[in-house]
Amino acid sequence: IRSCNQQQELKYQLYKRYSMYIDFRLPECQEKMQRAANYYRTKQRKQYAECMHNLGTGYVMIGHHDKGRKCLEESKKTLEKICDSEIYYPINSMAISLCHDSQAFGDAIKLWEQALQHEIPVDFCRIALKNNLMNAYIHQSQWEQVNQLCDELGKEFKQACSSVNLVKDVSNVRPDLQHPLRQFYY
C-alpha cells in the first residue's frame, strides 16, 4: 500500500510541474495539471496552492489571462491561509498578467509593491520581483523609482554574488541569477 501511495504522490508531483516539461498549449498538459490540483485540493493545501499557481501561470503564458488570474487568485487565497511567506509567487504572476493583458502597469506596480512587503528569502525571487517592478516603473516613466530600484538591485546583486566574478563565474556559481542579471542590465 505504501508503495502505491508513493507512486500516486510522485505522479501528481510530476503533473503539478507538467508545464515545465510539456507545452501548456496542449490539452493533455492542462488536463494533467488540473488533475494534480484536484488531487491536492483536499489533501495538501500547499501543494494545491502550487498547482493553482502553475496552472494560472500556464494560462497567462498562452494568453488566457482571465482564467489564469482566477487560478492565481485561488493560489493567493490558499497561501494567505497556510503560509503567507510564499504569497509573492501568485502576486508576481498576477502582476505580469496585468502588464501583458491590458498594459495596466499602475495596477501591476501596486501588486509588486504588495508582494515585496513580505520577507522573500530566495535571492532569485526577490530580485526577479524587483526587476519586474523596475520595468513597470520604466513603462510609467517613474524615473525616481527606477533609479532607486536600480541602486537597490545593484547592491543585491553584489551581495548575492559577493564571491563571484559576475562576468566570468556567475553561470557556474549562481546560475539562478543569470536571467535576472541579464534583465537588470537590459
N, C-alpha and C positions, 0 to 999 in steps of 0.2 A: 504494500500500500504506500509506504513511504517513497519508494522509487517512482511510482505512478504520480504521486503528488509533486515530486521534484521535477518530473518531466513536464507536468502540466504547468508548473510555475515557470520553468525555462521557456516553454512555448510562448507563454504570454509575455514574458520579458522580451523575447525576440519580436513578437508582434507589436509591442509598445514602441519599439525603435525601428519598425519596419521602414519608415520613410527615409531613414538614414542609408538604407541599402537598396531600396526599390523606389522607383519613381512614383511619387504621390498621386500623379495624374491617373495612374492605373487603378481601376475599381478594386482590384484584388488588394492593393496596398491599403486603400481607405477602409475596406471591409475588415482586414485583419487588425488594423489599429483600432477600429470601433469594437471589435470583439474583445480586444485587450481591455478597453475602457469598461465595457460591460462586465467583464470578469472581475476587475478590481473595484468596481463601484461599491460593492458591499463588503469586500474582503480587506482591502488595504487602501485607505483613503489617500495616502501619499502617492502610492503607485497610480491611483486613479487620477489624481491631480496632474501627475507627469504625463499620463496618457492624454488627458484633455489638452494639456499644453502642446504636446507633439501633434495631436490632431489639428488643433487650432492653427499652429504654425504651418502645417502642411496645407491647409485650406488657404491661408494667406498667401503662401508661395505660389499657388496656382490661380490666384485672383478671386477666390470666393471669400471675400472679406467679411461679409455679414455672418456667414456660417463659421468662419474662423474666429471672429471676435466673440461669438456666442460660446464656443468651446473654451476660449481663453478666459472669458469671464467666469465660467464654471470652474476652471482650474484655480483662478484667483480666489473665488469664494471658498473653495475647499482648503486651499493653503491658509487662508485667514483663520480658519477654524483649527488647523492642526499644527502648522509650522510657519508662522508668519515670516520667518527669516528667509524663505525662498520665494516670496511673493514677487520678487523682481523679475523672475522669468516670464510669467504671463504678462506682466505690465509692459515689459520691454517689447514683447511681440505685438501687443495691442497698439502701442505707440507706432511701431513700424507699419502696421496695417493702416493706421490713420494717415501716415505720410504717403504711402503708396496708393491708397484707395481714393483719398479726397484732398490730398495736399493740405491736410489740417495740421500744419506744423505747430500752431499755438496749442492745440489740444494735446498733441504728442509731447510737447515740451512739459506741460503740466504732469503728464503721466511719468515721464523720465525723472522729473524733479521729485515726484512722489516715490518712485522706486529707489532713488538714491538716498532717501531718508532712512532706509533700512541698512543695517550692517550687512555688507556684502564681502564675505571673507575671501572669495575667489578672485585673484587679480584679473584674470581674463574677463570675467563677468562685469566687474566694476568698471574696468577700462572700456569695455565694449559699450556699456550704457553711456558713459561719459562721451565717448566718440559719437554715438548716435545723437545725443543731446547737442553736442557741439555742431554737428551737421545741420540739425534743425534750426539752431540759432543762426547759422550761416544763411539758410534759406529765408529767415525772417530779418536778415541784416541787423541782428543784435550784436554788434561788434564788441561791445564792452564784455558781454557774457562769453563771446567766442574767445577773446583774449584771456579772460580769467580761466576758462576751462583749458585752453591751450597750455597755460602755465601749470595748472594742476596736473594735466596729463603728462607733461614733460617730467615733472617731479615723480609721478607714479611710475613711469617707465624706468626712470633712473633707479628708483628704489627696488622695483621688481626685478630689474636686470643689473643690480649693482655688481655682480661678479661676472658679468658677461660683456664682451665686446659686441655692441649692437650690430655692427656691420659684419663681423666675421662669425660670431658664435651663437647668435640668437636662435638660428634654426636648429642647432643641436642642443642647446641648454634650455631654452624656453620656446619650444615650437608653438606652444599655446598662444604666445604673444605676437607671432609673426603677422597674422592678419590684422589685429588691431593696430600694430605698429605701422603697417603699410597704410591703413586707413587714416591714421593720425597724420602721417607725412603727406598723404594725398591732399 
